Amino acid sequence: MTFKEWTTAPSLRSVVCKHADAEKYVVTNVLTPGKTYEVKNETEEFIFIVDNTGKVGGYYKTYFE
């Protein structure tokens, strides 16, 4: 599946954001702790979700349960 189809593709699973405290990047604008997000794709290090902006973004797995 290409990244252009992720927004319309069915979700793989749901994850809950456990924190938005990033050391290097600002993620407090796009992630809300306690909110459930739909996973569109996943790698060993990143989860690609539809964030608060309505677009698909890639985030470290450490932000989610």
VEXTORKE-332751 format. One line per 5 residues: number of its first residue (from 1); their letters; for each residue x negated, y, z negated of C-alpha. Coordinates in nm, 3 decimals, padded with zeros to 5 digits. Each point is the difference from the previous one (the first is absolute). Example, Ala and Ser with C-alpha at 12.3 -4.5 7.8 and 13.67 -1.06 7.14 Angstrom:
2
1> AS> -01.230:-00.450:-00.780 ~ -00.137:00.344:00.066
END
This chain:
65
1> MTFKE> 00.000:00.000:00.000 ~ -00.139:00.341:00.091 ~ 00.005:00.292:-00.240 ~ 00.253:00.185:00.219 ~ 00.265:-00.261:-00.084
6> WTTAP> -00.049:00.008:-00.379 ~ 00.272:00.260:-00.068 ~ 00.270:-00.206:00.173 ~ -00.127:-00.346:-00.098 ~ 00.159:-00.187:-00.293
11> SLRSV> -00.183:00.035:-00.329 ~ -00.226:-00.280:-00.123 ~ 00.081:00.058:-00.368 ~ 00.048:00.276:-00.257 ~ -00.256:00.139:-00.244
16> VCKHA> 00.025:00.238:-00.294 ~ -00.244:00.289:-00.037 ~ -00.164:-00.023:-00.343 ~ -00.206:00.322:00.012 ~ -00.105:00.282:00.231
21> DAEKY> -00.326:00.095:-00.174 ~ -00.261:-00.004:00.274 ~ -00.366:00.079:-00.054 ~ -00.079:00.116:00.351 ~ 00.325:00.063:00.190
26> VVTNV> 00.321:00.190:-00.078 ~ 00.285:-00.249:00.000 ~ 00.232:00.168:-00.250 ~ 00.177:00.178:00.288 ~ 00.099:-00.324:00.175
31> LTPGK> 00.029:-00.266:-00.276 ~ 00.231:00.006:-00.301 ~ -00.084:-00.229:-00.294 ~ 00.286:-00.240:-00.071 ~ 00.149:00.025:00.349
36> TYEVK> 00.042:-00.307:00.221 ~ -00.151:00.009:00.349 ~ 00.048:-00.231:00.298 ~ -00.320:-00.169:00.125 ~ -00.039:00.014:00.379
41> NETEE> -00.347:-00.157:00.028 ~ -00.274:-00.119:-00.233 ~ -00.376:-00.065:00.010 ~ -00.241:-00.123:-00.266 ~ -00.058:00.353:-00.133
46> FIFIV> 00.295:00.211:00.119 ~ 00.379:-00.004:00.001 ~ 00.183:00.191:00.272 ~ 00.331:00.141:-00.124 ~ 00.259:00.259:00.093
51> DNTGK> -00.091:00.273:-00.249 ~ 00.192:00.308:-00.124 ~ -00.065:00.185:00.327 ~ 00.192:-00.265:00.195 ~ -00.308:-00.109:00.193
56> VGGYY> -00.212:-00.314:-00.031 ~ -00.316:00.052:-00.204 ~ -00.277:-00.230:-00.119 ~ -00.088:-00.006:-00.370 ~ -00.227:-00.204:-00.224
61> KTYFE> 00.173:-00.296:-00.166 ~ -00.102:00.133:-00.343 ~ 00.288:00.249:00.010 ~ 00.263:-00.276:00.013 ~ 00.125:-00.297:-00.205
END
